[in-house]
Amino acid sequence: MKAQNRKVIPLANQTIQARVLPSLIIFVTISTLYILSIIALDRLNITNYLIIAALGIFGIFISFLPRISKIEIDNSGFTKYLFTGKRHIQWSEITKVDREWQFHGHGASLHLNFNLSNGTVYFLPLTFYSRKKMALLCDAIISACPNAKISENVVNMASGKFPWYLY
């Protein structure tokens, strides 16, 4: 969608939390299989106790991930929080928004690309958040960035039409 003079609608402050359930299910399955195999093979020794303790610490980290990784939306822009820090993007800095699908040797990732007025590109991974939350963010982008060039993919996501490969 080309940049148009769209009406700017005031946004309510909202927080989008990362979802943890898919990662937690995989973690619990692998941990349970490992612990059951140790018990079945009767190999309880100090090394296996340490591995089980490390799995427990990692599980606690995964359970706190949604509290650490989040996006806060307000009238000035959005702030992406991670365990490594935070990054605030102002709505007025955004010149172009597009969805990008990147293939890697072992898989693929889906991002929203934000081209900013200073020439940098900010990538926001989509797979950490639910479709409903991503639709909320895309709707906020459309309403708060009236002069930005917004791709049809982002407009479709705002209206609830997602690609089949985004769960």
Beta strands, then each sheet from edge to edge (+ up, - down):
strand 1: 14-17
strand 2: 70-73
strand 3: 77-82
strand 4: 85-90
strand 5: 94-103
strand 6: 108-116
strand 7: 121-125
strand 8: 149-150
sheet 1: 1+ 2- 3+ 4-
sheet 2: 7+ 6- 5+ 8+
end
